[in-house]
Amino acid sequence: MNTIIKTLIIFFISIISAYAQNNISGYILDESNKPLEFANVILHSATSKEIVTGVISSEAGFYKFENVENGNYYLEISVLGFKLKRCDAFLIENNSKTFDFNLAEDVLDEIVITHKRPVIRQTAEKLIIDLEQSEMINSNLQDIMRGVPGIIVTNNGISYAGQSNIRILINGKTTDYMDMDTLLRDMPADNIAKVELVEQPGAEFDATGSGPIINIILKKNVKLGTHGSVSTWVGEDEGFEHGTSASIASYKNKLNWQASTGYSSPTWREDLFINRSIGEENYNQATIEPYNPKTFRISGSIDYYINDKHSIGFGIKNSNTNSDRVANSANIITTASTTDFLYSENSFNRDQKVFNINPYYEFKTEGHKLTADFNYVDYKNDNRNTLASVDGSTIAYTNQRYLQDGNYQIKTFRSDYVRTLSEDFKLSVGAKYSQVNTDSDLQSFSENEDGDFEFNNTASNIFLVDENIFALYSKINITEGKWSFSGGLRFEDSNTKGTSSSDNETREREISKLFPSAALSRKINKNLAASLAYSYRISRPSYNTLNSFVTYYDPLSSDVGNENLKPSFTNKYQFNLTFDGQPFFAIAYSETKDDMFQFVSQDNETAQIERTTINLSDSKNWNFRLFGPLSFINNVEGYTGIIVSQNKFGSTTNNLNLEKWSLIWFTQASYELPWEINAEVSGNYGTGALEGGLDTDWFADLNFSLGKKFLDDKLKVNLALSKILNRGFVGVIDYNGLYAEVESNQSRQNIQLRLSYSFGSKFGKKTSRRNASEDEENRINDNN
């Protein structure tokens, strides 16, 4: 018995010994033995030379690594103003080590920058704007978008080379259902590392979207220690506006976490003027629509590095946007002898809530990378609006009230594997499965003689959508001498069921299709290179567009869904010439079958105009681009260029035949003024365009900002004046018997003052947090 007890004691002692806590500690001092605070102490594997972990020295110069696994290591110490220090390799095996270091000052007489990576780079598939290499000052995402060569930001959204069907992703994910204006104004630029304008998406991207993809890449937490930032802004547009945000991140040992929160309350206004005639009657409409959404958001993420190869983590986000506003409309109806007035107001109360959670797993070695994640989104959109006649009207109108509640749930599973066989050959494969359930409930009410609102069953509807999409893809990247090739094939199988309570019918659509993509590049000489790219894409109707109920904006204007919409398919071709890796010249052509188009029609008996989405029989786009950097001007950073495009839209069943050439000139430049003040100007001018069915006249935009850094670049101050010259879309709708003069514009002269303060450690260590793309979220496109 004693022998057994002794054996067990020895056994447990050996186990405890095997898992003993190995610690490494010591002090970082200067040559006069004074402690050095915030020194970066990095633990390297002596075998692989890779970074294992790192810590920051305390105010007393003390550092400590705990729970270090047995093995061979060496330490590397760095701090600004001192020479790098590295110790000899040592062995840790069930013991602790102590190392003290004295660092020598590093005195540099002169620093010469011999090379700087270009701010703008062009590949066969995408245009990359590297903001971390730029000296330009940006305050928010709207400034960033204006800085993307050729992007036009207007109140109708974003357009590029005559294409307005642009998808925005953030780290490969679509945005949180915010309307475009709120997203552009609310997202701070300090969090953005680069922007990718993906015109020819490879097989790794979802096949959805006939237009370009704008992928916003956020800065990762790459700093050892704890750091963060606090920012606030105030401004004036359609009233006082303001916002504030804060973020904090920490990377110690194997744990990396981030958290952020923010609140914003922007203001702006959209103006719409329509002048049209029906017989002898003239209808002159003016609608002034203010926006004042209030958004609160909070998010966080955790990454845990199990060892050098395996890591797990998850991210979580929650946002709430509320908007209470009143849009005013005036319709003046005149004949040769009479004048009538129809005044109305539409009060909106909209509440949007988004919850998102995204766990993931990653395995990574020098030649292999496997990632798997799950993304869950729960989105609620509750709307209440009342359309009512106001004093001064000479035409009677029955007041209406609409309750529109939407609930959307998206579950997505995704896995990607990359095998790097050599520097010249890489293979990628992946799979994705998504499940979408939507519940849209419209309840319509009409006011009776007693002032009460009665339920209108015939104008109400519950619309349910169930959709499942399964996708597989493979892609190869090959380089041989001056040639480079990437080619991929994506298979998507989707099943969509839509059920409407108005007719108790279920409509089902199944699509199984292959989507190829390819890009071929060649270096012509030291500076010049050429590339040719092709992709095949699909655009599925948004869930709200499929809902057939009517949404009224004023007594004479409405939106109508189309449950019979078909998906569209696009073939895209592009040729690029680059100079030193930067865009120089491009030709692109796309042709879309069953392209989706917002069609405006007029009922000559009721004077109603309504907008609905239809499928076109003919849709083509040509565009030619010429870019040029402004670096030849002393102390100026930026670029300029022109885009010539042609759009052609046609529908035989709707008597639609539109075609137009347009030219857009754009520029952005940054210049350092005295006292290290950075000045930036951006602008564009267009000769006209087809903005959907609107044949527009010339348009222009001009923006200016000043920025300066204080307190060792920790405090950034930016004063921006936007929309100095902001002429929106002024033109005509002229097809299918409808002729209307239209002006669609925004409020003018927005001014904002932004302050941002950063704190914490400065040492960087790359992490590899992955974010999966969620195409389905993009199709839930309620505007706020």
C-alpha positions in Angstrom: 0.0 0.0 0.0 2.8 2.4 0.9 4.5 1.5 -2.4 1.3 2.4 -4.3 1.1 5.8 -2.3 4.7 6.6 -3.0 4.2 5.7 -6.7 1.2 8.0 -6.9 3.0 10.8 -5.2 5.9 10.5 -7.5 3.5 10.3 -10.5 1.6 13.5 -9.5 4.9 15.3 -8.7 6.1 14.4 -12.3 2.8 15.8 -13.7 3.1 19.0 -11.7 6.7 19.3 -12.8 5.8 18.7 -16.5 3.3 21.6 -16.3 5.4 23.9 -14.1 5.0 27.6 -14.7 8.0 28.8 -16.6 8.5 32.6 -16.1 10.9 35.0 -17.7 11.3 38.4 -16.1 13.7 41.3 -15.6 14.3 45.0 -15.9 14.9 47.3 -19.0 17.3 50.2 -18.1 19.3 52.8 -20.0 23.1 53.2 -19.7 22.8 55.1 -16.5 20.5 52.4 -15.0 17.3 54.5 -15.2 14.2 52.4 -15.9 12.8 52.5 -19.4 9.0 52.5 -19.5 7.0 51.2 -22.5 9.9 49.2 -23.9 8.8 46.4 -26.3 10.0 43.0 -25.1 9.5 40.3 -27.7 9.9 36.6 -27.1 11.1 34.7 -30.2 11.3 31.0 -30.8 15.0 30.2 -31.4 14.0 27.4 -33.7 11.5 29.0 -36.1 12.6 32.7 -35.4 8.9 33.5 -35.2 7.4 35.8 -32.5 5.8 33.9 -29.7 4.4 36.8 -27.7 5.4 40.2 -26.3 5.0 42.5 -23.3 5.5 46.2 -22.5 7.8 47.2 -19.6 6.2 49.0 -16.7 7.0 52.4 -15.3 9.8 50.8 -13.2 11.2 49.1 -16.4 10.0 45.7 -15.2 8.7 43.0 -17.7 7.5 39.5 -17.1 6.4 36.5 -19.3 4.3 33.9 -17.5 3.4 30.3 -18.3 6.0 30.0 -21.1 6.1 26.5 -22.6 9.4 24.5 -22.5 11.6 25.3 -25.4 14.5 27.4 -26.9 13.9 31.2 -27.0 15.6 34.5 -27.3 14.5 38.0 -26.3 14.5 41.2 -28.4 14.0 44.6 -26.8 13.2 47.8 -28.7 12.2 51.3 -27.6 12.1 54.6 -29.6 15.4 56.4 -29.3 17.5 53.4 -28.3 19.4 50.8 -30.2 17.8 47.4 -30.6 19.0 44.7 -28.1 18.9 41.0 -28.6 20.1 38.3 -26.2 21.6 34.9 -26.9 19.3 31.8 -27.2 18.4 30.1 -23.9 16.6 27.0 -22.9 13.5 27.0 -20.7 12.7 23.6 -19.1 10.6 23.6 -16.0 12.4 26.6 -14.6 12.4 30.4 -14.6 14.9 32.9 -16.1 15.8 36.5 -15.2 17.4 38.8 -17.8 18.2 42.5 -17.2 19.1 44.7 -20.1 20.8 48.1 -20.5 20.0 49.9 -23.8 22.3 52.4 -25.5 20.9 55.6 -27.0 20.5 55.6 -30.8 21.6 58.9 -32.2 20.7 59.5 -35.9 22.2 62.6 -37.6 19.9 62.2 -40.6 17.0 60.1 -41.7 16.6 59.6 -45.5 13.4 58.0 -46.9 14.5 56.2 -50.1 11.2 54.5 -51.0 7.6 54.8 -50.2 4.9 52.3 -51.3 2.4 53.9 -53.7 -0.8 55.1 -52.2 -2.8 53.8 -55.2 -2.1 50.4 -56.7 -3.9 48.6 -59.5 -4.1 44.9 -60.0 -6.0 42.9 -62.7 -9.0 42.5 -60.3 -9.0 45.6 -58.1 -7.9 49.1 -57.4 -6.3 49.5 -53.9 -6.1 52.9 -52.1 -3.6 52.4 -49.2 -4.6 55.0 -46.6 -1.9 54.0 -44.2 0.7 55.2 -46.7 -1.1 58.4 -47.4 -0.5 61.8 -45.8 -4.1 62.9 -46.7 -6.4 63.9 -43.9 -9.9 62.2 -43.9 -12.5 62.7 -41.3 -15.1 60.0 -42.2 -16.0 57.4 -44.8 -17.6 60.0 -47.0 -14.2 61.7 -47.4 -12.6 58.3 -48.2 -15.2 57.6 -50.9 -14.5 61.0 -52.5 -10.9 60.0 -52.5 -11.4 56.8 -54.5 -10.5 57.7 -58.1 -13.7 58.1 -60.2 -16.2 57.5 -57.3 -19.1 60.1 -57.3 -20.9 60.6 -54.0 -24.4 62.1 -54.3 -27.6 62.0 -52.4 -28.7 59.1 -54.6 -25.8 57.1 -53.3 -22.5 56.1 -54.9 -21.7 55.7 -58.6 -18.6 54.8 -60.6 -18.0 55.0 -64.3 -21.8 55.1 -65.0 -22.6 52.3 -62.7 -24.7 52.9 -59.5 -25.3 49.3 -58.5 -22.3 49.3 -56.1 -22.0 47.1 -53.1 -20.1 48.2 -50.0 -18.4 45.7 -47.8 -16.5 46.3 -44.5 -13.8 43.7 -44.0 -15.6 41.5 -46.5 -19.0 42.0 -44.8 -21.8 44.2 -46.0 -22.8 47.2 -43.9 -25.2 47.1 -41.0 -28.3 48.0 -42.9 -27.6 51.7 -42.5 -28.8 54.0 -45.3 -25.9 55.2 -47.4 -25.8 58.8 -46.1 -25.6 57.7 -42.5 -22.9 55.2 -43.2 -20.8 57.7 -45.1 -21.1 60.4 -42.5 -20.9 58.3 -39.4 -17.9 56.0 -39.9 -14.6 57.6 -38.9 -11.7 57.4 -41.3 -9.1 56.8 -38.6 -10.3 53.2 -38.4 -9.8 52.5 -42.2 -6.5 51.0 -43.4 -7.3 50.8 -47.1 -10.1 50.7 -49.7 -10.4 48.1 -52.4 -12.4 48.9 -55.5 -13.1 45.3 -56.8 -14.3 45.5 -60.4 -13.6 41.9 -61.3 -14.3 39.9 -58.2 -12.6 36.5 -58.0 -14.3 33.2 -57.1 -13.6 33.8 -53.4 -16.2 36.6 -53.5 -20.0 35.9 -53.6 -21.2 36.0 -57.2 -23.8 38.7 -56.3 -23.6 42.1 -57.9 -23.4 43.4 -61.4 -21.5 46.5 -60.4 -18.2 47.0 -58.6 -17.5 46.1 -54.9 -16.1 48.6 -52.5 -14.4 46.7 -49.7 -13.4 48.8 -46.7 -10.5 47.2 -44.8 -10.4 48.3 -41.2 -7.2 48.6 -39.2 -6.5 45.5 -37.1 -5.3 45.4 -33.6 -1.6 44.9 -34.3 -0.1 46.6 -31.2 1.2 44.8 -28.2 0.0 46.2 -25.0 -3.1 48.3 -24.5 -4.0 51.2 -26.7 -7.1 53.1 -27.9 -8.6 56.3 -29.1 -11.4 58.8 -28.3 -12.9 61.1 -30.9 -15.7 63.6 -31.1 -17.1 65.9 -33.8 -19.6 68.7 -34.1 -21.0 70.3 -37.3 -23.8 72.2 -39.0 -25.8 71.0 -42.0 -29.6 71.0 -41.7 -29.2 71.9 -38.1 -26.6 71.1 -35.3 -25.1 67.7 -35.6 -22.6 65.8 -33.4 -21.1 62.5 -32.5 -18.5 60.8 -30.4 -16.8 57.4 -30.3 -14.2 55.5 -28.3 -12.2 52.3 -28.8 -9.7 50.3 -26.8 -7.7 47.2 -27.7 -5.2 45.0 -25.9 -2.7 42.3 -27.0 -0.9 40.5 -24.3 0.5 37.0 -24.4 -2.0 34.9 -26.3 -5.1 37.1 -25.9 -6.1 39.9 -28.2 -9.3 41.9 -27.6 -10.9 45.0 -28.9 -14.0 47.0 -27.9 -15.6 50.1 -29.4 -18.7 52.2 -28.9 -20.1 55.3 -30.6 -23.0 57.7 -30.9 -23.9 59.9 -33.8 -26.6 62.4 -34.7 -26.0 63.8 -38.2 -28.4 66.0 -40.1 -29.1 66.7 -43.8 -31.9 67.3 -46.2 -33.0 66.0 -49.6 -34.9 68.1 -52.0 -37.0 66.7 -54.9 -38.7 68.9 -57.5 -40.9 67.4 -60.2 -42.7 69.4 -63.0 -45.0 67.4 -65.3 -48.2 67.8 -67.3 -51.2 65.6 -68.0 -53.3 67.1 -70.8 -54.0 70.7 -69.9 -53.1 70.3 -66.2 -49.6 71.1 -64.9 -48.4 69.4 -61.7 -45.5 71.2 -59.9 -44.3 69.2 -56.9 -41.8 70.1 -54.3 -40.7 67.7 -51.5 -38.4 68.7 -48.7 -37.2 65.7 -46.7 -35.0 66.2 -43.6 -32.9 63.4 -42.1 -31.8 63.2 -38.5 -31.0 59.6 -37.6 -29.5 58.9 -34.2 -27.3 55.9 -34.0 -25.8 54.1 -31.0 -23.4 51.2 -31.7 -21.2 48.9 -29.6 -18.9 46.1 -30.7 -16.2 43.9 -29.5 -14.0 41.0 -30.5 -11.6 38.5 -28.9 -8.8 36.5 -30.5 -7.1 33.7 -28.6 -3.9 32.2 -30.1 -3.7 28.6 -28.9 -0.3 28.2 -30.3 1.7 29.3 -33.4 -0.7 27.5 -35.7 -4.2 27.6 -34.1 -6.4 30.5 -33.1 -10.0 31.0 -32.2 -12.2 34.0 -31.5 -15.4 35.8 -32.0 -16.8 39.2 -32.7 -20.1 40.8 -31.6 -21.9 43.9 -32.7 -25.1 45.7 -31.8 -26.4 48.9 -33.2 -29.7 50.9 -32.9 -30.8 53.7 -35.3 -33.8 55.8 -34.6 -35.2 58.5 -36.9 -38.2 60.8 -36.2 -38.8 63.2 -39.0 -41.4 64.9 -41.1 -41.2 65.4 -44.9 -43.3 68.1 -46.4 -44.7 68.0 -50.0 -46.5 70.6 -52.0 -48.4 69.9 -55.2 -49.6 72.9 -57.2 -52.0 71.9 -60.0 -52.8 74.5 -62.6 -54.8 74.9 -65.8 -55.3 77.9 -67.9 -58.1 79.1 -65.6 -57.7 77.3 -62.2 -55.1 76.6 -59.5 -55.4 73.9 -56.9 -53.2 73.0 -53.9 -52.4 69.6 -52.4 -50.2 70.1 -49.3 -49.2 67.1 -47.2 -46.7 65.9 -44.7 -45.3 62.4 -44.1 -44.2 61.7 -40.5 -41.7 58.9 -40.1 -40.8 57.0 -36.9 -38.2 54.3 -37.8 -36.3 52.1 -35.4 -33.7 49.7 -36.7 -31.8 47.2 -34.6 -29.0 45.0 -35.6 -27.3 42.2 -33.7 -24.4 40.3 -35.1 -22.1 37.6 -33.8 -19.3 35.9 -35.6 -17.2 33.1 -34.1 -14.3 31.7 -36.1 -11.4 29.2 -36.1 -8.1 29.6 -38.0 -5.2 27.2 -38.7 -2.1 28.7 -40.3 1.4 27.6 -41.2 3.9 28.7 -43.8 2.1 26.8 -46.6 -1.4 26.2 -45.3 -4.2 28.4 -44.1 -7.7 27.1 -43.1 -10.4 29.4 -41.8 -13.9 28.5 -40.7 -16.6 30.8 -39.3 -20.2 31.2 -38.5 -22.0 34.5 -38.9 -25.4 35.3 -37.4 -27.4 38.5 -38.0 -30.7 39.4 -36.5 -32.2 42.6 -37.9 -35.4 44.3 -36.9 -36.8 47.3 -38.8 -40.0 48.9 -37.3 -41.5 51.7 -39.3 -44.6 53.9 -38.6 -45.5 56.7 -41.0 -48.6 58.9 -41.3 -49.4 60.6 -44.6 -51.8 63.5 -43.9 -53.2 66.5 -45.7 -52.4 69.9 -44.1 -54.0 73.4 -44.0 -54.1 75.2 -47.3 -55.1 72.2 -49.5 -58.0 72.7 -51.9 -58.1 69.1 -52.9 -59.5 66.6 -50.4 -57.3 63.7 -49.4 -58.0 60.8 -47.0 -55.2 60.5 -44.4 -53.3 57.2 -44.4 -51.2 55.4 -41.8 -48.8 52.6 -42.4 -47.1 50.2 -39.9 -44.3 48.4 -41.6 -42.4 45.9 -39.5 -39.6 43.7 -40.8 -37.7 40.9 -39.1 -34.7 39.3 -40.8 -32.5 36.5 -39.7 -29.4 35.4 -41.5 -27.2 32.4 -40.7 -24.0 31.8 -42.7 -21.4 29.1 -42.4 -18.2 29.5 -44.4 -14.8 27.7 -44.7 -11.8 28.7 -46.8 -8.5 26.8 -47.4 -5.4 28.3 -49.1 -2.4 26.1 -50.1 0.7 28.0 -51.0 2.9 25.6 -52.9 5.5 28.2 -53.8 5.9 31.9 -54.3 4.6 31.4 -57.8 1.7 29.0 -57.2 -1.3 29.2 -54.8 -4.5 27.2 -54.7 -7.7 28.3 -52.9 -10.9 26.4 -52.2 -13.9 27.1 -50.1 -17.5 26.5 -49.3 -20.4 28.5 -47.9 -24.0 27.9 -46.8 -26.4 30.6 -45.9 -30.0 30.6 -44.7 -32.2 33.7 -44.8 -35.7 34.1 -43.2 -37.6 37.4 -43.6 -40.9 38.5 -42.3 -42.3 41.8 -43.7 -45.6 42.9 -42.3 -47.5 45.9 -43.8 -50.6 47.1 -42.0 -52.5 49.9 -43.8 -55.0 52.2 -42.1 -57.3 54.9 -43.5 -58.8 57.8 -41.4 -62.6 57.8 -41.1 -64.9 60.8 -40.5 -64.5 60.5 -36.8 -60.7 61.0 -37.0 -59.9 57.3 -36.2 -57.7 55.1 -38.4 -59.5 52.0 -39.6 -57.6 48.9 -40.8 -57.5 48.4 -44.6 -57.2 44.7 -45.3 -56.9 45.0 -49.1 -53.9 47.3 -48.8 -52.2 45.2 -46.1 -49.9 42.3 -46.7 -47.5 39.8 -44.9 -44.6 38.7 -47.1 -42.4 35.8 -46.0 -39.1 34.8 -47.7 -37.1 31.7 -47.1 -33.8 31.4 -49.0 -31.0 28.9 -48.9 -27.7 29.4 -50.8 -25.0 26.8 -51.1 -21.7 27.7 -52.8 -18.4 26.0 -53.6 -15.4 27.6 -55.2 -11.8 27.0 -56.3 -9.1 29.4 -57.5 -5.5 29.2 -58.6 -2.8 31.9 -58.8 0.2 31.3 -61.0 3.2 33.5 -61.9 5.7 32.5 -64.6 8.3 35.1 -65.5 6.6 38.2 -66.7 3.2 36.5 -66.8 0.6 36.2 -64.0 -2.7 34.3 -64.0 -5.5 33.9 -61.6 -8.6 31.9 -62.5 -11.5 30.5 -60.5 -14.8 28.8 -60.7 -17.7 29.3 -58.3 -20.8 27.2 -58.1 -23.9 28.5 -56.4 -27.2 26.7 -55.8 -30.0 28.9 -54.4 -33.6 28.2 -53.5 -36.0 31.1 -52.8 -39.6 30.9 -51.6 -41.8 33.9 -51.3 -45.2 33.7 -49.7 -47.7 36.6 -49.7 -50.8 36.7 -47.5 -52.7 38.8 -50.0 -53.1 35.9 -52.4 -51.9 33.0 -50.2 -49.6 31.9 -53.0 -46.0 30.7 -52.6 -43.6 31.5 -55.5 -40.4 29.4 -55.7 -37.2 30.1 -57.6 -34.3 27.7 -57.9 -31.0 28.7 -59.5 -27.9 26.4 -59.9 -25.2 28.0 -61.9 -21.4 28.2 -62.4 -19.7 31.6 -62.2 -16.2 31.7 -63.8 -13.6 34.5 -63.4 -10.1 35.0 -64.7 -7.4 37.6 -64.9 -4.2 37.5 -67.0 -1.3 40.0 -66.5 2.0 40.7 -68.2 4.9 43.1 -67.4 5.7 44.9 -70.7 8.8 46.6 -69.3 10.3 47.9 -66.0 7.4 50.3 -65.5 4.5 49.3 -67.8 2.2 46.3 -67.3 -1.0 45.2 -68.9 -3.9 43.0 -67.7 -7.1 41.5 -69.0 -9.9 40.3 -66.6 -13.3 38.6 -66.9 -16.1 37.7 -64.4 -19.6 36.4 -64.5 -22.0 37.7 -61.9 -25.6 37.4 -60.6 -27.9 40.0 -59.0 -30.8 38.7 -57.0 -33.7 41.0 -56.2 -33.7 42.5 -52.7 -36.3 41.0 -50.4 -38.1 44.3 -50.1 -38.3 44.7 -53.8 -40.0 41.4 -54.1 -42.8 42.5 -51.7 -45.6 43.7 -53.8 -47.2 46.2 -51.5 -47.3 49.9 -52.1 -45.4 52.6 -50.1 -46.7 56.2 -50.5 -44.3 59.1 -50.1 -46.9 61.8 -50.8 -50.5 61.6 -52.1 -49.3 61.4 -55.8 -46.0 59.4 -55.5 -45.4 55.8 -54.4 -43.1 52.8 -54.6 -44.5 49.4 -55.7 -42.9 46.0 -55.3 -42.6 43.4 -58.0 -42.9 39.8 -56.8 -42.2 38.6 -60.4 -38.7 40.1 -60.6 -36.1 37.8 -62.1 -32.4 37.8 -61.1 -30.0 39.3 -63.6 -26.7 37.9 -65.0 -23.7 40.1 -66.0 -20.7 39.4 -68.2 -17.9 41.8 -67.3 -14.6 42.5 -69.3 -11.8 44.8 -68.5 -8.4 45.8 -69.8 -5.8 47.7 -67.7 -2.5 49.5 -68.3 -0.5 50.3 -65.2 2.6 52.4 -64.7 4.7 51.5 -61.7 1.8 49.5 -60.4 -0.5 52.5 -60.4 -3.6 52.9 -62.6 -3.0 54.6 -65.9 -5.5 53.5 -68.6 -8.5 51.2 -68.6 -11.3 50.0 -70.8 -14.3 48.1 -69.4 -17.4 46.6 -70.9 -20.4 44.9 -69.2 -23.6 43.4 -70.6 -26.4 42.4 -68.3 -29.3 40.0 -69.0 -32.6 41.0 -67.2 -30.9 43.9 -65.5 -33.0 45.4 -62.7 -34.1 49.0 -63.4 -36.2 51.5 -61.3 -39.0 52.3 -63.8 -41.3 55.4 -63.2 -44.8 55.4 -64.8 -47.7 57.8 -64.7 -51.4 57.1 -64.5 -53.1 59.9 -66.7 -56.5 59.4 -65.0 -55.4 59.6 -61.3 -52.2 61.7 -61.9 -50.4 59.2 -59.8 -46.7 58.4 -60.5 -45.2 55.2 -59.2 -41.7 53.7 -59.2 -41.2 50.0 -59.5 -38.3 47.7 -60.4 -38.5 45.9 -63.7 -36.2 43.6 -65.7 -34.6 45.1 -68.8 -34.2 43.4 -72.1 -31.0 45.4 -72.9 -28.4 46.8 -70.6 -24.8 47.7 -71.6 -22.1 49.8 -70.2 -18.8 51.0 -71.8 -16.3 53.1 -69.9 -12.8 54.4 -70.7 -10.5 55.7 -67.9 -7.4 57.8 -67.8 -5.6 58.4 -64.5 -2.6 60.5 -63.5 -0.7 61.2 -60.3 -0.1 64.8 -59.1 3.3 64.0 -57.6 5.1 65.9 -60.3 3.8 69.1 -58.6 6.2 70.0 -55.7 4.9 69.0 -52.3 1.5 67.8 -53.7 0.1 64.3 -53.2 -2.9 63.2 -55.1 -4.2 62.3 -58.5 -6.6 63.4 -61.3 -8.3 61.7 -64.2 -11.3 61.4 -66.5 -13.9 58.7 -67.1 -15.9 58.5 -70.4 -18.8 56.1 -70.2 -21.8 55.0 -72.2 -25.0 53.5 -70.7 -27.7 51.9 -72.7 -31.0 50.7 -71.2 -33.9 49.1 -73.0 -37.2 47.3 -72.3 -39.5 46.3 -75.2 -42.4 45.6 -72.9 -42.2 49.0 -71.2 -41.4 51.2 -74.2 -38.0 52.1 -72.8 -35.0 53.0 -74.9 -32.3 55.2 -73.2 -28.7 55.8 -74.3 -26.1 58.4 -73.3 -22.4 59.2 -73.3 -21.0 61.1 -70.4 -17.6 62.5 -69.2 -16.5 62.9 -65.6 -13.4 64.7 -64.4 -12.2 64.1 -60.8 -9.3 65.2 -58.7 -8.0 65.1 -55.2 -4.9 66.8 -53.9 -3.2 67.3 -50.5 -0.6 70.1 -49.7 1.2 70.9 -46.5 0.8 74.5 -45.5 3.0 76.4 -43.0 2.9 75.2 -39.4 2.5 71.6 -40.6 -1.1 72.2 -41.5 -2.3 69.7 -44.1 -4.8 71.1 -46.7 -6.9 68.8 -48.9 -9.2 69.6 -51.8 -11.4 67.1 -53.7 -13.9 67.7 -56.5 -15.6 66.4 -59.6 -17.4 67.6 -62.6 -19.7 65.7 -65.0 -21.2 66.6 -68.3 -24.3 64.6 -67.6 -25.3 61.0 -67.1 -28.1 58.5 -67.0 -28.9 58.2 -63.3 -31.3 55.3 -63.6 -34.0 56.7 -65.9 -33.2 60.3 -65.2 -31.3 62.0 -68.1 -29.3 64.5 -66.1 -27.5 67.7 -67.0 -24.1 68.7 -65.7 -23.3 68.1 -62.0 -20.4 69.0 -59.7 -19.0 68.7 -56.2 -16.3 70.5 -54.3 -14.9 69.8 -50.8 -12.1 71.3 -48.7 -10.5 70.3 -45.3 -7.7 71.4 -43.0 -5.9 69.1 -40.5 -3.1 69.4 -38.0 -1.6 67.0 -35.4 -0.5 67.9 -31.9 1.0 66.2 -28.8 3.4 63.9 -30.7 0.8 63.1 -33.3 -1.6 61.7 -30.7 -4.2 64.5 -31.1 -5.6 65.1 -34.6 -7.8 68.1 -35.4 -9.7 68.3 -38.7 -11.9 71.1 -40.0 -13.9 70.0 -43.1 -16.2 72.1 -45.4 -18.2 69.8 -47.7 -20.6 70.4 -50.5 -19.2 73.9 -51.2 -20.4 73.4 -54.7 -22.9 70.6 -54.8 -25.1 70.5 -57.8 -27.1 67.3 -57.8 -29.1 65.7 -60.5 -31.1 68.1 -62.7 -32.7 66.5 -65.8 -35.7 64.9 -67.3 -37.6 61.6 -67.3 -38.7 61.0 -70.9 -40.0 57.6 -71.8 -43.3 55.6 -72.1 -45.4 58.7 -72.5 -44.0 60.4 -69.3 -42.2 63.7 -69.6 -41.1 65.2 -66.2 -38.5 67.8 -65.3 -36.7 66.6 -62.1 -34.3 68.1 -59.7 -32.8 65.9 -57.0 -30.5 67.7 -54.6 -29.2 67.8 -51.0 -28.7 70.6 -48.5 -25.6 72.6 -49.1 -22.4 73.6 -47.2 -21.8 71.1 -44.4 -19.1 72.1 -41.9 -17.6 69.7 -39.3 -14.9 69.9 -36.7 -13.4 66.6 -35.6 -10.9 65.8 -32.8 -9.3 62.4 -32.2 -6.9 61.5 -29.4 -4.9 58.2 -29.4 -3.2 56.7 -26.4 -1.3 53.6 -25.5 1.5 51.5 -27.0 3.0 52.0 -30.4 4.7 48.7 -31.2 3.1 46.6 -34.0 2.6 42.9 -34.4 0.6 41.5 -37.2 -2.5 39.5 -36.5 -4.7 37.6 -38.9 -8.3 38.1 -37.7 -10.5 37.0 -40.5 -13.9 38.4 -41.6 -16.3 36.5 -43.9 -18.4 38.1 -46.6 -22.1 38.2 -46.1 -23.8 39.0 -49.4 -27.3 38.3 -48.1 -27.2 41.3 -45.7 -26.8 43.7 -48.7 -30.2 42.8 -50.1 -32.1 44.1 -47.0 -31.8 47.7 -48.1 -34.3 49.8 -46.1 -33.5 53.5 -46.1 -33.6 55.4 -42.9 
